[in-house]
Amino acid sequence: MGDARIVADRERGAAQRAAAFAVWYLRVVTFLNFLSAVWVSFGQDLRRHNTENYFTPYLLTAGFASGVFTMFLAITMRRRKRAAWILNLVLSGLFLLLFAFALAFPEIRRYPQNWISCILTAAFVASLVVGRREFYAKGDRSNPKLAAAVAIGGLLVTSLLAAFLVTVTNQAHDAHRSTFLDRWRYGVLRLVSVAADDSRFPGITTPNWVNVTINVLSTLLILAVFYAAFRSRRAVDPLTEDDERRLRALLDRYGDRDSLGYFALRREKSAVWSPTGKAAVVYRVLGGVSLASGDPIGDLEAWPGAIEPWLAEAREHGWIPAVMGASEEAGTVYARHGLDALELGDEAIVETAEFTLDGRAMRTVRQAYNRVKRAGYEVRIRRHQDIPADEMAYLLKRADDWRDGATERGFSMALGRLGHPDDGQCMMLECTDGDGELRAVLSFVPWGPNGLSLDLMRRDRDSENGLMEFMVIELLNRAQEIQITQVSLNFAMFRSVFERGARLGAGPVLRLWRSLLSFFSRWWQIESLYRANAKYRPIWEPRFLLFEKSADLLRIGVASARAEGFLEAPGLPKWLHRKHLESHG
């Protein structure tokens, strides 16, 4: 038993080393291809060593286009994409057979560089064979059809665009001798190579920048085809009715553990369950990132049973696993499974029994609260299930009118469906002015049996300043009446930077970081959210971003921004989307 395990470990180690060699081979070739494009003499030498009776190792070809090609392959191989492994095995295998055949001729095998090229190519092929089990990540099933559609449509568009550029920049004195078909064929030739022989095209003379531009279009087209062919599975099944029922049962039992737990019920999320069904990781896939939010739902002891299949699913599909907004307790558990942590900021939590407007520190808040109250504003607090349908419809309409922008923001700390019948335990705060007209609404989701977590804030921009603070204070003052003991307010990103950076003796790096965040706060309200929360003198609970590799942070950040609604989802035209291809396949 022990010997078998040792052998298996050795085989696994050999496969990992072989896979790493394959990736690094492509990285080195990428570097050399780019270097040859900017270093003219080196590029000329490389081209000379790849002509007539010479040949270079697999994919070593001077130029930006070849550099981009090999770089894309290196990236997809590092992400363990099975499709990239198959493509490399086929291409390198064919190259190796061709090289072996060529070495049968004396005039070719007498050059040492050809033997070196053959040996390096053979080593690459061998590494692919030995490390085959390390390339397991599956792509989307629609990828072949999508790649074909991109290739055909892209080739048509780029060739026509090339023909147009050739037509408008043709400098030949006898341009009348060329037809549109000639210019189109010339453009296609330039898509293949800048240095292709153009003697067959009388009446066509174009500037060099046009030839380069057309060739760049072909590089972009190749990238688009490769992206379509190797992309990860883009979507998973959203929460089913059974998933939601089971999640609600866990929230009823363990919901007081995490203030963000109820947001796991967002309908576009998916769930991975532990074998016992006592815990689940809820996540969404965006841009090749499997993005979980908050802590796992359910029994703490069953968390590892849900985390492990979630990580296994991410590896199977080539997704980058990440967790946004995890608590310190959850971060510790995730860290045992290989994830690293980065503090994002702090969540503001107010213990209602501790809150008071008395004291000098609360003077400004107290004055603002009294000013709004004297203006005749009043707050009504009700559970969603206690609001009649016609009144709820009116609240939804007004909230929609006050929404800032067309995109509904939120993922980790927003439910995204105000007034849904399934969310009857949510709490609604309605604020009216002295004339009884609705001016603002706040909605909170349940946090266990005696807590609330802020979901949505909407107000009429023509209303009194400080209206939101007035509503929150009314909620805290009446907490005993509605049997609430704790309230989670907004999340303050990088809160500790603003707090420590403003202190006497703060170091230059911390002050610079604070100044940079203050600058970006003009658009993203980073500092204003911290100050808006700090006035309630809350307990600050740190929240963390969890990730496997630092190199993935940029992609995780983009995926998080898309999930929260701060970035529009990039992508292909609608006619090339997965659903379209499936419906017309």
N, C-alpha and C positions, 0 to 999 in steps of 0.2 A: 504493500500500500504506500509506504513511504518512498520506495524507489520509483514507483509510478508517478508520484507527485513531483519528485525531483526532476524526472525526465520531462514531465509536462511543463514545469517551470523553465527548464532549459530551452525547450522548444519555443515557449512563449517569448523568452528573452531574445532568442535568435530571430524570431519573426519581428519583434519590435526594432531590433538593430537593423535588420534588412529594410524595414519600412522607413526608418530614419535615414538610411543611406540613400534610398530612392528620392526622398524629399530633398535632401541636401544636394544631391546630384543636380536636380532641376533648379535649385536656388543658385548654385555656382554657374550653371549654364546661362541662367537668366542674367546674372551679373556680367558675364563675359559678352553676351549678346548686346546688352546696353552699353558696355564699355567700348565695344567695337563701333557702335554707332556714333559716339562722341569723339573717340580717339581715331582719327582718320587713318594714320599709318597702321595701327593695329587692325582696324577693320579691313584694310586692303590686304594685309598679310593673311587674315582669316579667310577672306574670299579666295585668295590665291591657293590656300591649302584645302580648298573644297571644290577644285576644278580639275579637269582632265584626269590624271592618274592619282590624284590625292582625294582623300575624304576625311572629314572630321567626325568626332563622336556624335551620337544621337542628339539631334536638335541644336547642335552648336553651329549657328549661322549668324553672321553679322547683321545687325539692323534692329530698329525699334520694334518693328512688327513681330519679328521672331522673339525679341525680348519680352514683349507683352504676352505672346502665346505661351512661352515657357513659364512666365511668372504666374499666369492663370492656372496652368497645370500644377505648379508647385503649391499654390494656395489650396486648390481642390484636393490634392493628394494629402496635404497636411491635415485637412478636415476629414480624411479617411473616406472620401467618396468612392464608392464601388465603380461608378461609371467612368471616373477618371482613371482608375486602375486598369479597367478593361481597355480603354483607348490607348493608354501608354503601353500596355502589354502587346496589343496588336501592332501599333506603329513601330515600337522598338524591336519586336520580333521580326517584322518584315525587314527593317533596316539591318538587323543582325544577319539574316539570311542573305541579303544582298551583299553585305560586306564579305561574308564567308565565300560567296560565289566569286566576288571580285578578286579575292586573294588567291584564287586558283591561277590567275594570270601572272607570269613572272614580272611583267613591267609594273604591276601594282604592288606585289608583295615585297619588292626590293626596297620600298620606302618604309623606314621604321615607324613613321607617324601613322601609317595605315594600320599597322599591327596594334599600336597603342589605342587608336580609335576603336578598333574591333574589340579589344580587351575591355575598354571602358563601357562600350555598348553592351557587351556580354555580361559584365558585372551589374549593369543596371537591370537587364532582363532577369538575371538570377535573383537580384534583390526583390523584384516584383513577385517572382515565383515563391521564394522563401517567406516573404512577408505578406502573402495573399490574404491571410486571415485578419490582418490588421486594417484592411480596407473593406469595411463592413457597412458604411453609411449608405442608406438607400436614398434615392432621389424621388421626386414626385412622379407618379405614374403617367402624368400627362406630358412629361418632359420631351419624349421623342416627337410627339405631334407638334408641340410648341416650338421645338428647335427647328423642325422642318418648315413650319409656317414662317418663322423668323428668317430662316435662310432664303426661302423662295421670295417672300415679300421684300426682305432687305436687299437681295441681289437685284431685284427689279427696280427698286427705288434708287439704290446707289448707282446702278448702271445708267439709268435715265438722267440722274443728276450729273454723272460724269460726262455724258453726251452733251448736256446743256452747257457745262463749263467749257468743254472743248469748242463748242459752237461759238460762244460769246467771246472767247479769248484766242481764236484761231488767227495767227499772224501771217499765214502763207499768202504770197502774192497771187497764187492761183487757187484760192480757197473754193472757187466754183467747181473745181474738179472733184471735190469730196461730196458725197451724199450723206444724209442723216444716218443711214445704216453704217457707212464708213466711220463716221464720228462716234457712233455707239460702240462699234467693234474696237475702235481705238481706246475709248474710255474703259471698256472691259479689260483690255490688255494692260492698261495702266493700273487697274485694280489689282492685277496679279503681280506686276513688277514695274518699278520706276525705270529700270534699265533695259526693258524689253525693246527688241528691234522694231523700229517704226518705218522702215524703208518701204514697207508694203502699202503705206498710206500716203500717196501723193496728194498734195493740196491740204495737208494738215501740219501745222507747226504751232506748238503751244509753249508758253513760258514754263520754266522748270517748276515754279511754285504750283502751277495747275496740276502737273504730274504728281507732285508730292501730296497735294491736297486729296487727289483722287485715291492715291495709295493709302492715305490715312483713313479714308472712308472704308476701305476694305478691312483695315485693322479693327475699326469700330464694329463693323459687321461681324467679324470673327468673334470678337468679345461678346457681342449680343447673342450669337448662336451658342457659344460656350456657356454663357450664363443660363440660357434657356435649357440647355442639355444637362447641366450639372447642378441646378438649383435644388435646394432641399425641399422636402415636402412643405408646402406653403400653409396648409391648414389641417387641423384635426377636428374631430367631431365635437361640437359644442356640448354644453351640459344638457343631458337628457332629463326628462321628467323624473326618472328614477334617481339620477344623480342629485338633482335638486332636493328631492324628498329626503334622501340620505344625508345630504349636507345640512339641511334644516334640523334633522334629528340630532346631528352632532353639535350644531350650534346651540340647540336647546340645552344640551348637557354640558358642553365645554365652552360656550360662547363668551363667558366672562374672562377667558384667558387672554384674548387678543381683541383690541378695539377695532381692528380692521377685518375681523372674521366675517362679518355679514356681507362685506363687499365681494367675497368669494362667489356670491350668487349672481354676479354679472353674467348675462346669458352668452356672451361671446367667448367666455373662458371654457376650459376643458378640465377634467379631473382625472387624476391617477390615484387609485385606491391601494391601501395596504392589503395584504392577504386576508387579514381579519375583518376588514371593513371598518375599523375603528379610527382610521385617519385617512386623510387625502391631501394631496398637493394640487392646488388649483393654479392653472397657468394659461398663457396664450402664446402662440407662435407668431412672431413678427420678424421679417428680414433674416430668417435663419437662426433666430434666438428664441429659445424656450423660456419665456419670462414668467416666473411665478411671482405672486404678490402676497406680502404679509407672511404670517406663520402658517405652517400646515394646520389643517382643520382637524380637531379631534383629540384623542388621548395622547399625551406627551410620550408615553412609552411605545405607542404604535407609530410615531412619526418616522423612525428609520425605515419601517416597512413600506411607507409611501414614498419616501425620498429616493430609495434605491431604484424602484421601477421607473420613477420619473427621470432619473439620471440615465438609466439604461435605455429608455425610449429616446432621449436626446441624442445619445451616442449612436443609436441604431439609424437615426435619420440625419445625422450630421449637424444637429442643432447645437448651438452654444447655450449651455444651461446658465441661468442667472436668476437671482431672487431680488426683488425690489421692495424695500420697506419692511425687512424682517426685524423682529425684536432681538435683543441681545441673547435671550434664551434660545430662540430658534437659530440664530447665527452660530451659537456654540454647537448645536446639533448638526447643522449643515457643514460646519468646519470639520467634523469627524468624517465626513464623506468627501473631503478633498476640496471644498470651496474656501476661498479666501474672502475676507470682509473689508469693506470700506465704509466708514461712517458717512451717511448722507446728510444727516441733520437730526432734529428732535421733534417729537410729537408733543404738543401742549395738552396736558391732562389736568383738569380742575376737579379737585375733591370738593363736592358741594358743601360739606359740613365745615370745611376750612375757609370757604370764601366769605369775604366781608368787604364792604365799601368803606369801612371805618379806617382811620389812620391817615397820617400825612402822605404816605406813599401812594394812596389811592385818591388823593385830592383831585387831580385832573380828571380821572375817570368818573369820580362822583359828581363833579360839576357838569361834565358832558351828559351824564345820565339824567341829572335833574333838569338840565336845559331842555332835553328832548321830551321829558315827561311833562314839563310845564307847557310845552307847545301843544299838548293834548293827544299825544300818541298813546296807543294802547296795544297790548299784545294778547292774543288768544292762543292757547296751547291745547292741541287735541291730537289723539292718535289718528292715523289715516283712516282706520276702520270706523271711526266715529264721525267722519265727515260725509254728509250726504253727497250723492253722485253729482247733482247739479252744482253744488258748491265746489267740489273737487275739480270739475270741469272748468269752472271760472278761475280757480287758483292756477291750474295748469296753463290756461291761456295767458294769464297775466305773467306767470313765470317765464313763459316762452317769449313774450314780448320784451321782457327785460334782459333776455340772454345776450351776453356780449359776444357777438360773432356767430357764424353759422355752424361751427364745430362744437359738439358737446364734448367737453374735456373731462378726463378722468379715467382711471383704470384701477389703481391700487387703493384709492381713497374716495371713490365715487361709485354709486350704484347704477346711474345712467338710465333710470326709468321711474321718474317721479309719478306717484299716484297709482302705481300698479296694484291691482286687487290682492296679489299675493303678499304684499308688503304692508299689511294692515297694522303691524306693530310699530311702524315708523312714526316719528313724532313730527307734527307740523306746527310751526309758529307763524301766525299771521299778524302783521302789524298794520294798524289803521291810523289815519291822522285824525285831527279834531272834527272833521266832517264825516268820519266813518268810511273814508275811501281807502281801499287797500293800497299800501305803499311798499311792502316788502314781505318776503316769505323766507323762512329757514326750514330745512328738513333734516332730521337726524334719523339714523338707522339704529336699531337696538344693539347694545353691547352687553350681552348677558341679560339677566332679569332686571338689573337696576342701573344700567348705564346707557349712555347715548354717545353716538359718534357722528360728527358733522358730515353731512352728505352734500347739501346744496345751499347756496346763498344767492338770492336774487332781490334786487330792490329797484325802485323807480329812481332814476338819476336826478329827478327834480325834487326828491324828498329831502328832509332835514339831514344835515351832516351828522354822522355818528349814530345813524339808525341801527346798524348791525350790532354795534356795541350795546346799545340800549336793549335790543332783543335778547342777546346772550345773557346780559345781567338779569333781565326779567326771568329767564329760564333758571339761572342759578339761584335767584332769590326764592323762586317757587318750587325748587327741587323737592322739598319735603312733601309738598302738596301732591306732586305727581309721582312720588316714590322713586326718585332718581338720586343716586349717591355719587356718580362720577360722570364727567362729560369730556369727551375727546374733541379738541378743536383742530384748527389747521395744523399742517405739518410745516415746520420752519427749516428749510434747507440751509445747511452750513451755519446753523445758529451759533455754534461755539466760536466760529471765526469772527462774527460780528461782536459777540460778547467779549472775548478775550482780546480782540484787536483794538477795542476802544479803551482798554485799561492802560494805566500808567505803566511804562516799562515794557510794553509789547515790542517784540523784536521786529526788525525791518522786513523779514519775509512775511510775518503774520500781518503787518500793516499793509504791505503790498497786496497780499491776497485779499484782505478786507476791502481795499480800494478798488480792486478789480471786480469783486462781487457787487460793490456799491454801484459801479458803472453799469454792469449788466442789469441791475435792479431797475433801471429806467424802463426796461421793456418787460422783464419777467417778475417783477415785484418780489424779489428775494428778500431784501431787507425790510420792506414794508410789512410782509407777512410775519416776520419775526417780531417786529415792534407791535403789530396788532395783537399778537398772541401774548406778548410779554406783559401787557397792561393788566391781565387777569391774574398775574403772579402764579402761573401754573407750575405743576411738576413737569420737568422736561424728561421725556423718555427717548433715548437714542434709537434711531432706526438705521438699518444697514443695507448696503448693496452687496450681494454675494456673487462671486464669480470664480471661474477656474483659472483663467490665465489673464495676466495684465494686458496682453496683446489684444484681447477681445473687448476691452473696455469701450473703445470707440463704437463698435457695432452694438454693444449693449446699450450705450447711451442713446444712439439713434433709435433703436427699437423702443426704449423707454419713452423717448419723446414722442414717437408715433403712437404708442399705446395711450399716453396721456392726452393726445390730441394737439400737441404743440407743433407737430410736423405732419404734412400731408403725406400719405403713402405714395412713394414713387413706384413706378411700374410701367408695364407695357400698355399699349393701347387696349381699350376695352374689348376689341374684337379678337385680341390674343389672350385674354384672360382664361384661366383654367376652366371656369364654369362654362364659358362659351365653347371651348374646345370639347368639353365633355358632352355638351348638349348637341354638338354638331359632328361628333366623332363617329 
